[in-house]
C-alpha cells in the first residue's frame, strides 16, 4: 500500500460504521447485484373438461414468400361428461373457415380416416369468446360420456416476424448473396393456438401426426422423422412430408421447421451402437457448419450424461438442433426432438446452455407439468440438472464461481430487503424459481446424492409420457429417502421444501457456543440486512434447516449429512462440540441457502486459522468464500461487529482463489456506493 496513505483497522471500522448508518437512514439505495430478468408465468383460464383430445392430424402449408400459412386439423375427441358443445383454443388473429367446421361420430376402434356421412353431427353455430382466445362449436344434440368424435377445421393465418408462434427469419447466402428464408415454430408457453385450433394446455398430452407441405428444394423437420414424402397434387413444385406419429405430447412441445439449411451428424461414442443411439443432427448455414462439429459432439456428450442420470433413454429416434440465423427469441424453443438455438449458443464454450435445452427433453416433454403453477418446480429442477450435467463434464470448469454463487448471492440480497420484489414487477416468480433450485441442491447434499438421484429416477419412471404436479417431485424424493432410511417417517420432503419455497424470506442461523459445556445453542431468525428489522410477523416464520457441522479436529467436508434438523423450531442445542481452542463451521459449502453467525470467539478462531497459509487450504474455496460473505453481510445488517468482520478479511492478502475474492469485490461495491460524495470516499478510492 502507498506509504502516504494507510488504512488502519480503526479507519476501516469507521467507514463501515458510516455504511451502517447510511443503510439505516438513507432512502436512496443503489443496487449492486443485478438479478435475472423477471418473467411472469402464464395465467390462463382452463378450458372446460367436458371434451378432451385423443389425437391430432395436422396438415399445414407455410407460404414463406408471402408470409401466410393455411392448413387443416383433424382432432379425435372424447366426451368426458355430458355436453352439447366443444370449446378449444384459437387466437383471435387465426382465421377459421366456419363453413368447413365438421364433426362426426366415430367408433373408437375405427381409424381416423374412416368416413361415414351418416355419422355427421349438425353444427348449430360457431363463435369466438369476446374476452378469451377460445373457439366454441355448438352442436344440435347432447352427447353422453364416452362418445368419440372427429373434429375437422380449416384455418389460415399470417407467419410472424417476431420469433413466436409460426415465424420466419432470413439470412444472406454467403456464396450467392441472395436472401434465404426459413420458418420455424415457438409454441412455448401457449402459442400453438396462434397457428391451429387446439386444446392448448400442457395437461393435454396426445399423439400428433404432422404433415407439412414444402418446396422440393427445401427440407421440413418436425418432432419425429419423416415417414414418407408424396406429391402435392395441386402444385408440382411442392411435396408433402408425412411424419411418424409422436408419443403423447403437449402442444407447447410440438414443433416443425422448413428451410434449405444443411446438417452435420454427431458421431456415435464408443459405448453406443447405431441401433441404440438416437441420431443427432446440427442444422445451419454452410459457413456455420464448418465450425459446428464440436457443438455436435457436445450435444452427444451432454445427452449421454442425462440418459445416465435419469436411467431413462432419450425417448425419440432422433434429435435435430437448428442453429437459426438471426434468431431473436428470448425463450428456449425446446420442442421435443427439435431444438432451435442461436448460432452463438451452439458455438459457445462449455456445456451449461446446451444441457439446459436437453434437460427439457425429459423434464417438460417426456414428463410435463400439468399446469403453469407447477412450472417453477420444473424450471428449478431443470436449472439444477443443467448445472449437474456441466459439472460432470470437464469438472464443470465453465461454472467455476458462477453456480451456485451467482443465484445464491442474488437470493441473499433480494430476500434480506425489507420489501422483497418491490423494485421490478414480476420478479417474485424468478426469485422463487431460483430459491427452489437451491432447495434441490440442498436436498441433493442432505439426503445424499445417490438417494436424490434415485428419487429423480423414481419420479421420471412414474410420470414419463404423462403429466405431473409439483408435489409429485417431492413425493418421489420422500419415498426414496424413506426407502434408504435417510428421512424419518414423521416428515416429508414436501414439508421441508415448502418451508423454504412458500416464504419471501430466508433464515439466518446464529451459533452461540458454551465452551465449557462443549455445547452450541442454535437459533434461527429471519435474515434482514436492511434496517429497521421490522418485518410483520417475523417471529412466526420458521424453516426446516439442515445443520451440517464441520469441526476443526475433523475437517471432513465430504460428509454433507446433517447432524440434526431444525424442525421448524426457534432454538435447539448441539452437544459434543470440540475443545474451546477449536472452531466449528455450520452450513459449509453453502449447502443450504442461509447465512450463519457465530459468537465472537468462534469468529476469531476461524480468522486465526485462515491466516495460516498451510492450514487455510484445508478449508475448501466455497466455504472460505461463504465465511467471508457471511461475516461482511451480517456486519452490514448490524448483527456482527465490524471488527470481527474485518478480521475475517485479513487472510485475503495471501488468498489466490478468485472465488474467494468475489465477496470482497461485492463489499467494495457496497462501500463505494454508500459513501459516494462523502468525505472519506476519495481516500477509499485510493485504498
FIROZA-755612 format. One record per residue (C-alpha): x negated, y, z. Coordinates in steps of 0.02 Angstrom, whole numbers, padded with zeros to 5 digits, always signed. Layout:
BEGIN
XYZ
...
This chain:
BEGIN
+00000+00000+00000
-00061+00179-00033
-00170+00250+00105
-00075+00413+00121
+00097+00332+00137
+00125+00184+00254
+00290+00122+00319
+00284+00064+00498
+00410-00055+00573
+00496+00092+00657
+00513+00184+00492
+00595+00037+00406
+00713+00010+00553
+00758+00195+00544
+00800+00178+00359
+00906+00026+00397
+00996+00123+00532
+01039+00257+00404
+01110+00123+00289
+01210+00050+00433
+01285+00220+00471
+01320+00254+00287
+01407+00087+00272
+01521+00129+00415
+01567+00304+00362
+01545+00332+00177
+01691+00301+00062
+01586+00312-00095
+01510+00138-00101
+01412+00086-00253
+01415-00091-00316
+01251-00182-00328
+01315-00351-00388
+01413-00372-00547
+01547-00503-00528
+01605-00606-00677
+01735-00527-00789
+01907-00552-00715
+02039-00652-00805
+02218-00696-00765
+02288-00870-00782
+02439-00886-00892
+02606-00851-00810
+02741-00930-00916
+02916-00991-00876
+02931-01177-00907
+03041-01250-01043
+03200-01342-00992
+03163-01525-00957
+03318-01600-01041
+03222-01639-01203
+03038-01687-01217
+02924-01730-01364
+02861-01905-01404
+02751-01869-01556
+02718-01742-01694
+02687-01748-01881
+02612-01579-01928
+02590-01527-02110
+02502-01360-02134
+02445-01263-02287
+02324-01121-02247
+02303-00998-02390
+02137-00922-02339
+02128-00794-02478
+02298-00717-02446
+02289-00735-02257
+02451-00832-02246
+02499-01008-02197
+02653-01118-02209
+02699-01291-02153
+02820-01419-02087
+02828-01504-01918
+02924-01662-01877
+02942-01695-01691
+03008-01854-01615
+03101-01806-01457
+03190-01897-01316
+03335-01837-01209
+03286-01846-01025
+03459-01791-00971
+03625-01741-01050
+03608-01589-01163
+03676-01511-01323
+03526-01404-01369
+03339-01413-01399
+03226-01275-01332
+03046-01261-01388
+02913-01127-01407
+02892-01016-01559
+02801-00849-01565
+02909-00701-01618
+02795-00673-01769
+02811-00853-01828
+02941-00864-01965
+03054-01016-01954
+03162-01057-02104
+03329-01079-02014
+03418-01159-02160
+03292-01302-02159
+03311-01346-01975
+03372-01525-01965
+03390-01653-01828
+03438-01834-01846
+03461-01978-01728
+03333-02117-01744
+03311-02289-01670
+03156-02291-01562
+03095-02448-01650
+03105-02370-01822
+02959-02270-01895
+02974-02083-01908
+02982-02090-02098
+03147-02188-02098
+03283-02081-02175
+03466-02107-02144
+03578-01960-02190
+03720-02034-02088
+03615-02010-01931
+03603-01821-01956
+03667-01712-01816
+03755-01549-01853
+03659-01391-01804
+03783-01260-01747
+03660-01117-01734
+03480-01067-01704
+03422-00918-01605
+03270-00839-01525
+03269-00790-01344
+03263-00599-01330
+03129-00597-01195
+03035-00761-01211
+02942-00844-01356
+03064-00989-01371
+03173-01055-01511
+03344-01129-01469
+03435-01256-01577
+03618-01280-01530
+03698-01445-01580
+03879-01489-01615
+03879-01633-01491
+03806-01676-01322
+03676-01814-01320
+03650-01929-01173
+03492-01976-01080
+03384-02093-01184
+03438-02027-01355
+03296-02020-01484
+03296-01893-01624
+03182-01822-01757
+03173-01633-01766
+03122-01556-01934
+03068-01374-01952
+02983-01273-02087
+02882-01119-02041
+02766-00985-02108
+02654-00851-02036
+02500-00743-02055
+02324-00802-02019
+02247-00697-01880
+02088-00596-01898
+02067-00584-01708
+02000-00757-01667
+02157-00831-01591
+02294-00949-01649
+02253-00993-01830
+02118-00868-01876
+01997-00836-02016
+01823-00765-02021
+01700-00731-02160
+01513-00732-02190
+01395-00694-02333
+01316-00837-02429
+01129-00812-02410
+01092-00879-02585
+01230-00801-02690
+01280-00651-02584
+01463-00700-02601
+01587-00685-02460
+01638-00853-02390
+01793-00885-02285
+01839-01014-02157
+01993-01042-02050
+02000-01125-01880
+02112-01135-01727
+02100-01070-01550
+02256-01130-01460
+02196-01109-01281
+02287-01072-01172
+02460-01067-01256
+02435-01008-01434
+02491-01161-01533
+02663-01078-01534
+02589-00945-01648
+02562-01075-01783
+02705-01200-01771
+02860-01229-01662
+02813-01346-01521
+02827-01388-01337
+02678-01279-01295
+02642-01329-01116
+02493-01430-01052
+02606-01556-00966
+02671-01621-01133
+02539-01743-01197
+02592-01841-01351
+02507-01907-01510
+02488-01797-01663
+02467-01843-01845
+02389-01696-01936
+02399-01665-02123
+02303-01518-02196
+02306-01451-02373
+02139-01382-02436
+02046-01335-02594
+01947-01478-02668
+01780-01390-02639
+01812-01365-02453
+01815-01480-02301
+01952-01500-02171
+01914-01556-01994
+02030-01598-01850
+02028-01691-01685
+02016-01861-01770
+01928-01922-01928
+02013-01916-02098
+02113-02073-02136
+02141-02037-02320
+02147-01896-02448
+02285-01880-02577
+02325-01759-02718
+02439-01612-02685
+02571-01639-02818
+02615-01458-02847
+02436-01391-02853
+02297-01484-02945
+02162-01379-02860
+02214-01439-02688
+02222-01603-02592
+02299-01666-02431
+02186-01733-02293
+02282-01854-02182
+02200-01879-02012
+02209-02028-01896
+02336-02017-01756
+02267-01934-01599
+02282-02006-01425
+02410-01917-01315
+02355-01735-01324
+02414-01565-01261
+02447-01430-01389
+02307-01318-01323
+02175-01451-01361
+02242-01480-01537
+02127-01408-01670
+02081-01402-01853
+01969-01303-01970
+01943-01281-02157
+01777-01219-02227
+01638-01250-02353
+01506-01270-02217
+01381-01414-02219
+01331-01526-02075
+01190-01624-01996
+01213-01777-01884
+01142-01806-01711
+01025-01954-01703
+01078-02105-01603
+00970-02136-01449
+00879-02300-01413
+01010-02351-01285
+01153-02332-01409
+01217-02428-01559
+01311-02362-01710
+01464-02458-01652
+01465-02385-01476
+01403-02208-01504
+01525-02076-01568
+01471-01985-01724
+01412-01809-01680
+01402-01681-01820
+01348-01500-01813
+01425-01391-01949
+01358-01224-02005
+01282-01116-02140
+01136-01199-02229
+01012-01073-02157
+01080-01108-01982
+01067-01297-02002
+00881-01281-02038
+00860-01243-01852
+01003-01346-01781
+00931-01521-01761
+00879-01483-01582
+01056-01425-01545
+01124-01589-01613
+01004-01686-01501
+01057-01582-01350
+01238-01623-01384
+01199-01808-01388
+01095-01799-01228
+01224-01700-01131
+01366-01811-01192
+01274-01965-01130
+01245-01887-00958
+01431-01851-00942
+01480-02025-01001
+01366-02097-00867
+01440-01982-00735
+01622-02021-00773
+01590-02204-00815
+01721-02173-00949
+01658-02174-01128
+01691-02024-01238
+01864-02074-01298
+01862-02017-01480
+01765-02092-01627
+01681-01927-01672
+01636-01754-01610
+01623-01609-01732
+01541-01448-01673
+01557-01298-01786
+01437-01150-01775
+01562-01020-01832
+01478-00869-01914
+01532-00709-01830
+01643-00796-01701
+01708-00661-01584
+01820-00762-01468
+01775-00746-01284
+01870-00905-01239
+01797-01077-01272
+01875-01163-01422
+01852-01334-01344
+01978-01431-01448
+01970-01617-01416
+01841-01686-01537
+01818-01518-01624
+01723-01380-01533
+01693-01206-01602
+01530-01125-01548
+01449-00959-01578
+01289-00989-01677
+01187-00910-01538
+01258-01031-01410
+01205-01186-01507
+01032-01114-01539
+01009-01054-01361
+00890-01137-01240
+00949-01254-01107
+01099-01366-01085
+01220-01273-00971
+01331-01189-01102
+01336-01343-01212
+01378-01451-01062
+01516-01332-01012
+01609-01364-01175
+01577-01551-01170
+01645-01569-00993
+01815-01513-01058
+01820-01663-01175
+01858-01763-01018
+01919-01634-00894
+02053-01541-00991
+02076-01652-01143
+02071-01832-01078
+02141-01782-00908
+02241-01621-00918
+02306-01500-00786
+02495-01514-00782
+02519-01326-00765
+02413-01169-00763
+02423-01158-00574
+02304-01306-00570
+02184-01231-00696
+02070-01153-00564
+02030-01326-00495
+01997-01389-00672
+01884-01242-00714
+01791-01250-00548
+01756-01436-00565
+01701-01409-00746
+01580-01274-00686
+01508-01390-00554
+01488-01534-00677
+01409-01421-00808
+01277-01372-00682
+01257-01554-00630
+01228-01605-00812
+01099-01468-00840
+01010-01517-00678
+00995-01698-00738
+00904-01642-00895
+00730-01566-00887
+00753-01546-00699
+00875-01406-00731
+00740-01278-00763
+00862-01160-00851
+00967-01147-00692
+00823-01107-00576
+00878-00961-00471
+01044-00944-00562
+01152-01084-00495
+01224-01083-00368
+01142-00922-00307
+01223-00805-00433
+01402-00854-00391
+01359-00881-00207
+01293-00705-00181
+01441-00635-00277
+01560-00730-00164
+01468-00670-00008
+01483-00492-00070
+01664-00497-00126
+01739-00587+00023
+01645-00485+00151
+01730-00324+00095
+01874-00251+00195
+01985-00267+00041
+01930-00410-00073
+01980-00399-00257
+02028-00217-00232
+01924-00144-00373
+01961-00249-00526
+02135-00308-00572
+02143-00496-00590
+01980-00532-00500
+02064-00646-00374
+02083-00792-00495
+01900-00783-00546
+01831-00772-00369
+01946-00911-00310
+01881-01019-00452
+01700-00979-00405
+01732-01019-00223
+01815-01184-00271
+01660-01228-00373
+01555-01200-00217
+01675-01309-00117
+01646-01451-00242
+01459-01426-00218
+01481-01430-00028
+01581-01592-00037
+01451-01669-00152
+01323-01640-00013
+01428-01680+00140
+01521-01834+00075
+01363-01893-00012
+01329-01886-00198
+01371-02070-00226
+01539-02053-00138
+01580-01892-00227
+01537-01965-00397
+01637-02123-00362
+01784-02014-00311
+01773-01920-00476
+01767-02084-00572
+01918-02145-00475
+02010-01986-00523
+01967-01999-00708
+02014-02182-00721
+02181-02144-00639
+02225-01987-00739
+02150-02020-00912
+02269-01989-01058
+02391-01905-00941
+02406-01750-00831
+02356-01708-00654
+02391-01586-00515
+02252-01505-00415
+02296-01613-00266
+02257-01770-00368
+02072-01724-00369
+02066-01704-00181
+02168-01863-00158
+02043-01966-00258
+01898-01896-00156
+01991-01934+00006
+02024-02114-00045
+01843-02141-00095
+01774-02057+00061
+01881-02166+00173
+01832-02320+00073
+01648-02275+00102
+01682-02233+00285
+01616-02055+00273
+01781-01971+00320
+01893-02007+00468
+02075-02058+00441
+02141-01903+00527
+02084-01779+00394
+02096-01768+00205
+01980-01685+00082
+02130-01581+00030
+02143-01510+00206
+01958-01468+00208
+01962-01388+00036
+02122-01290+00069
+02044-01208+00222
+01918-01129+00103
+02016-01101-00057
+02176-01026+00012
+02090-00885+00107
+02021-00724+00033
+01879-00737+00159
+01730-00842+00207
+01667-00877+00383
+01507-00832+00471
+01437-00959+00593
+01345-00896+00746
+01224-01014+00835
+01177-00972+01015
+01057-01094+01093
+01037-01140+01277
+00851-01180+01277
+00851-01258+01449
+01002-01370+01423
+00949-01408+01243
+01121-01367+01176
+01188-01245+01048
+01356-01156+01052
+01428-01141+00877
+01558-01008+00844
+01649-00966+00682
+01724-00799+00635
+01774-00701+00481
+01622-00635+00388
+01639-00448+00365
+01496-00343+00303
+01590-00181+00279
+01641-00084+00433
+01753-00066+00526
+01786-00250+00558
+01974-00229+00570
+02046-00362+00454
+02225-00407+00506
+02247-00575+00592
+02063-00616+00577
+02072-00710+00742
+02191-00835+00662
+02076-00879+00516
+01984-01044+00540
+01891-01161+00421
+01835-01341+00415
+01647-01310+00422
+01515-01446+00400
+01373-01423+00524
+01217-01487+00437
+01069-01459+00554
+00882-01469+00524
+00761-01457+00671
+00579-01407+00669
+00524-01576+00737
+00621-01665+00599
+00612-01561+00440
+00720-01677+00337
+00808-01576+00203
+00867-01729+00105
+00997-01781+00234
+01148-01672+00198
+01272-01765+00307
+01348-01655+00443
+01306-01694+00623
+01482-01631+00660
+01628-01542+00575
+01706-01386+00649
+01885-01448+00634
+01965-01276+00619
+01909-01241+00797
+01837-01075+00854
+01693-01147+00954
+01603-01309+00991
+01439-01363+01069
+01300-01466+00991
+01189-01567+01105
+01016-01644+01087
+00936-01487+01019
+00744-01480+01009
+00624-01405+01135
+00627-01219+01167
+00474-01186+01059
+00555-01260+00903
+00684-01183+00786
+00841-01255+00708
+00918-01217+00539
+01105-01235+00511
+01175-01250+00335
+01009-01273+00244
+01004-01257+00055
+01168-01160+00061
+01263-01324+00074
+01420-01229+00124
+01464-01054+00063
+01440-00965+00230
+01302-00864+00315
+01228-00915+00482
+01172-00804+00625
+01058-00859+00768
+01007-00795+00936
+00856-00680+00932
+00734-00813+00994
+00779-00936+00856
+00760-00798+00726
+00588-00758+00794
+00538-00942+00793
+00588-00951+00610
+00496-00790+00566
+00337-00851+00652
+00344-01020+00565
+00368-00944+00393
+00217-00830+00419
+00102-00982+00412
+00068-01017+00226
+00041-01202+00260
+00200-01230+00360
+00309-01114+00255
+00314-01234+00108
+00391-01370+00217
+00548-01263+00209
+00625-01277+00035
+00638-01124-00077
+00829-01111-00070
+00825-01120+00120
+00692-00985+00132
+00798-00875+00018
+00952-00910+00125
+00866-00863+00287
+00808-00700+00212
+00976-00662+00132
+01075-00703+00290
+00962-00600+00403
+00974-00445+00294
+01162-00454+00266
+01200-00490+00448
+01098-00339+00498
+01187-00238+00365
+01352-00294+00443
+01295-00243+00617
+01288-00423+00681
+01097-00434+00693
+00969-00305+00747
+00863-00238+00605
+00703-00283+00699
+00744-00468+00684
+00795-00446+00502
+00634-00353+00462
+00529-00487+00549
+00605-00613+00429
+00531-00518+00282
+00351-00520+00345
+00311-00687+00262
+00352-00612+00093
+00177-00538+00075
+00118-00715+00035
+00277-00778-00050
+00256-00825-00233
+00426-00904-00271
+00536-00784-00368
+00694-00866-00299
+00648-00806-00126
+00615-00632-00192
+00790-00616-00267
+00872-00569-00100
+00733-00442-00073
+00775-00356-00235
+00957-00351-00179
+00903-00273-00014
+00802-00140-00103
+00950-00107-00217
+01065-00084-00066
+00943+00031+00021
+00913+00137-00133
+01099+00157-00167
+01147+00204+00010
+01008+00329+00046
+01019+00411-00125
+00996+00600-00109
+00941+00582+00073
+00779+00649+00146
+00696+00478+00152
+00743+00423-00024
+00586+00491-00106
+00474+00405+00021
+00570+00245-00004
+00545+00253-00192
+00357+00265-00165
+00367+00120-00043
